[in-house]
Amino acid sequence: MTTPPPLEASPRVPALSATERTRVRRHSDRAATDRQALYDVLDAGRICHLGVIIDGSPRVLPTGYGRDGDTLYLHGSTGAVSLRADDEICVTVTHMDGLVLARSLFNHSINYRSAVVYGRPRHVTDPEEKLTGLRAVVENMTPGRWDVARHPTRKELAATAVLALPLDEASVKIRQAPPIDDEEDYALDVWAGVLPVQETLGEPVPDPRLRPGIRYSE
């Protein structure tokens, strides 16, 4: 199976699109207009939430993804109804970075980074691009595994659906700040601040059928 070329960053980073759907209305000061901020939020995540309309009913599903330049690749089984959508879809990625504890319950909040991408996906049929998309997904989920694990066979590729979603219409919203209380509440004897939230990987647990002498490498 041919290995796709290395992933390359976009040579230029334009500003994010400005459309009616991507305009941040509430807390507009938290909106990021730098496209690099979109890349950072997407690249830091592993699972997105894919929103589609199926038979007139909304459905939101967790989905693996990866980015290659200004294209977001989504993958799953060819049997998945959600990946057969020919209409527009919505993809979101959210990171919770901290619980913001204020002196009043009303002013409690969350520090976060979030991205929303709108668009009409393209079903990838070209074998080489399908490999490129799958590599983006694998390297986003488990960096380095594309070069050490067996690559998909033709049969496995035929059973795998890959969607390509352009990053033409997207918005980013970020909050990284301490609590904001009403002025009179600052005199209350109540602890206030931020409880950081971090995602960490635990110690690797080997497969019971792993042959002796094979070690995990990051």
C-alpha positions as CSV (number, residue, x, y, z in Angstrom):
1,M,0.0,0.0,0.0
2,T,1.4,3.4,-1.0
3,T,2.3,5.8,1.8
4,P,0.8,9.3,1.3
5,P,3.2,12.2,1.4
6,P,3.9,14.0,4.7
7,L,1.3,16.3,6.0
8,E,2.2,19.9,5.4
9,A,1.0,23.1,7.0
10,S,-0.8,25.7,5.0
11,P,1.8,28.1,3.5
12,R,-0.3,31.1,4.6
13,V,-2.7,31.6,7.4
14,P,-5.6,33.9,6.4
15,A,-8.2,35.2,8.8
16,L,-11.2,33.2,9.7
17,S,-14.3,33.5,7.6
18,A,-16.9,36.1,8.6
19,T,-20.4,34.8,7.9
20,E,-23.8,35.1,9.7
21,R,-23.4,31.6,11.1
22,T,-19.8,32.1,12.4
23,R,-20.5,35.5,14.0
24,V,-20.1,35.2,17.8
25,R,-23.0,37.0,19.3
26,R,-22.8,36.3,23.0
27,H,-19.5,37.3,24.6
28,S,-18.1,38.4,21.3
29,D,-14.9,39.4,23.0
30,R,-14.1,35.7,23.3
31,A,-14.1,35.2,19.5
32,A,-10.8,34.5,17.8
33,T,-10.4,35.7,14.3
34,D,-6.9,34.2,13.7
35,R,-7.1,31.1,11.6
36,Q,-4.1,29.7,13.6
37,A,-6.4,29.6,16.6
38,L,-8.7,27.3,14.7
39,Y,-5.8,25.0,13.8
40,D,-4.7,25.0,17.4
41,V,-8.1,24.0,18.8
42,L,-8.6,21.3,16.1
43,D,-5.1,19.9,16.5
44,A,-5.3,19.6,20.2
45,G,-8.5,17.5,20.1
46,R,-9.0,13.8,19.2
47,I,-12.8,13.5,19.0
48,C,-15.2,15.9,17.4
49,H,-19.0,16.0,17.5
50,L,-20.5,15.6,14.1
51,G,-23.9,17.2,13.6
52,V,-26.1,15.9,10.7
53,I,-29.7,15.8,9.6
54,I,-30.9,12.3,9.0
55,D,-34.4,11.7,7.7
56,G,-35.4,15.2,8.9
57,S,-34.1,14.6,12.4
58,P,-30.9,16.1,14.0
59,R,-28.2,13.7,15.1
60,V,-24.9,14.5,16.9
61,L,-22.3,11.8,17.0
62,P,-18.7,11.6,18.4
63,T,-16.3,11.0,15.5
64,G,-12.6,10.7,14.9
65,Y,-11.0,13.3,12.8
66,G,-7.7,14.8,11.6
67,R,-6.6,18.0,9.8
68,D,-4.4,18.3,6.8
69,G,-3.9,22.0,5.9
70,D,-7.3,23.6,5.4
71,T,-9.2,20.2,5.2
72,L,-10.7,18.3,8.0
73,Y,-11.0,14.6,7.5
74,L,-13.7,12.5,9.2
75,H,-13.7,8.8,9.1
76,G,-15.9,5.8,10.0
77,S,-17.6,2.7,8.6
78,T,-19.3,2.9,5.2
79,G,-22.3,1.5,7.0
80,A,-22.6,4.6,9.1
81,V,-25.6,6.6,8.0
82,S,-24.1,9.8,9.5
83,L,-21.2,9.6,7.0
84,R,-23.5,9.3,4.0
85,A,-24.9,12.8,4.4
86,D,-24.8,14.9,1.2
87,D,-26.2,18.0,2.9
88,E,-24.3,20.5,5.1
89,I,-22.9,19.3,8.4
90,C,-21.6,21.0,11.5
91,V,-18.5,19.8,13.4
92,T,-17.5,21.0,16.9
93,V,-14.5,20.5,19.0
94,T,-14.3,21.7,22.6
95,H,-11.6,21.6,25.3
96,M,-12.5,22.3,28.9
97,D,-9.4,23.9,30.5
98,G,-10.7,24.9,33.9
99,L,-13.7,25.2,36.3
100,V,-14.1,28.9,37.2
101,L,-15.4,29.2,40.7
102,A,-16.8,32.6,41.5
103,R,-18.1,34.1,44.8
104,S,-21.7,33.9,43.5
105,L,-23.2,30.8,41.8
106,F,-24.5,33.0,38.9
107,N,-20.9,34.0,37.9
108,H,-19.4,30.5,37.9
109,S,-18.0,29.7,34.5
110,I,-15.7,27.5,32.5
111,N,-12.4,28.2,30.8
112,Y,-12.5,26.6,27.4
113,R,-11.4,26.6,23.7
114,S,-14.0,25.7,21.1
115,A,-14.3,25.5,17.4
116,V,-17.3,25.2,15.1
117,V,-17.0,24.3,11.4
118,Y,-19.8,24.4,8.9
119,G,-19.8,23.1,5.4
120,R,-20.8,20.5,2.8
121,P,-18.5,17.5,3.0
122,R,-17.0,15.7,0.1
123,H,-16.9,11.9,0.0
124,V,-13.3,10.9,-0.7
125,T,-13.0,8.2,-3.4
126,D,-9.5,8.7,-4.6
127,P,-7.3,6.0,-3.0
128,E,-4.3,8.3,-2.4
129,E,-6.4,11.0,-0.8
130,K,-8.2,8.5,1.3
131,L,-4.9,7.3,2.7
132,T,-3.9,11.0,3.3
133,G,-7.1,11.5,5.2
134,L,-6.7,8.3,7.2
135,R,-3.2,9.2,8.0
136,A,-4.3,12.6,9.3
137,V,-6.9,10.9,11.5
138,V,-4.4,8.3,12.9
139,E,-1.7,10.8,13.6
140,N,-4.2,13.1,15.3
141,M,-5.5,10.3,17.5
142,T,-2.2,8.4,18.1
143,P,0.9,10.3,16.9
144,G,3.5,8.1,15.3
145,R,1.3,5.0,14.8
146,W,1.0,5.4,11.0
147,D,4.7,4.5,10.6
148,V,4.7,1.5,12.9
149,A,1.3,-0.3,12.4
150,R,0.1,-2.3,9.4
151,H,-1.5,-0.1,6.8
152,P,-5.1,-0.8,5.6
153,T,-5.7,-3.4,2.9
154,R,-7.9,-2.7,-0.2
155,K,-10.7,-4.5,1.5
156,E,-10.4,-2.4,4.7
157,L,-10.2,0.8,2.6
158,A,-13.4,-0.2,0.8
159,A,-15.1,-0.6,4.2
160,T,-14.0,2.8,5.4
161,A,-15.7,6.0,4.7
162,V,-13.7,9.3,4.6
163,L,-15.3,12.7,4.4
164,A,-13.3,15.9,3.5
165,L,-14.7,19.1,5.0
166,P,-13.1,22.4,4.0
167,L,-12.3,24.9,6.8
168,D,-13.9,27.7,4.8
169,E,-16.6,28.6,7.3
170,A,-15.6,28.3,11.0
171,S,-15.6,30.2,14.3
172,V,-13.4,29.9,17.4
173,K,-14.4,31.0,20.9
174,I,-12.0,31.0,23.9
175,R,-12.3,31.9,27.6
176,Q,-9.1,31.9,29.7
177,A,-9.7,34.2,32.7
178,P,-10.4,34.3,36.4
179,P,-13.9,34.6,37.8
180,I,-15.7,37.9,37.2
181,D,-17.9,38.8,40.2
182,D,-20.3,41.6,41.0
183,E,-18.3,44.3,42.7
184,E,-20.2,43.9,46.1
185,D,-19.4,40.1,46.1
186,Y,-15.6,40.6,46.3
187,A,-16.1,41.2,50.0
188,L,-17.6,37.8,50.6
189,D,-15.6,35.2,52.5
190,V,-15.9,32.7,49.7
191,W,-12.9,31.1,47.9
192,A,-12.8,32.1,44.2
193,G,-10.5,31.1,41.4
194,V,-9.9,28.5,38.7
195,L,-9.5,24.7,39.1
196,P,-7.4,23.7,36.0
197,V,-8.6,20.7,34.0
198,Q,-6.0,18.6,32.1
199,E,-6.2,15.6,29.9
200,T,-3.4,13.1,30.6
201,L,-2.6,9.6,29.3
202,G,-2.1,6.8,31.8
203,E,0.5,4.0,31.8
204,P,0.2,1.8,28.7
205,V,-1.6,-1.5,29.3
206,P,-0.2,-4.3,27.0
207,D,-2.5,-6.5,25.0
208,P,-2.7,-10.0,26.7
209,R,-1.7,-11.5,23.4
210,L,1.3,-9.2,22.9
211,R,4.4,-11.2,22.1
212,P,7.2,-10.9,24.7
213,G,9.9,-8.3,24.1
214,I,7.7,-5.8,22.2
215,R,7.8,-2.5,24.1
216,Y,5.5,0.5,23.7
217,S,7.2,3.6,22.2
218,E,5.8,7.1,22.1
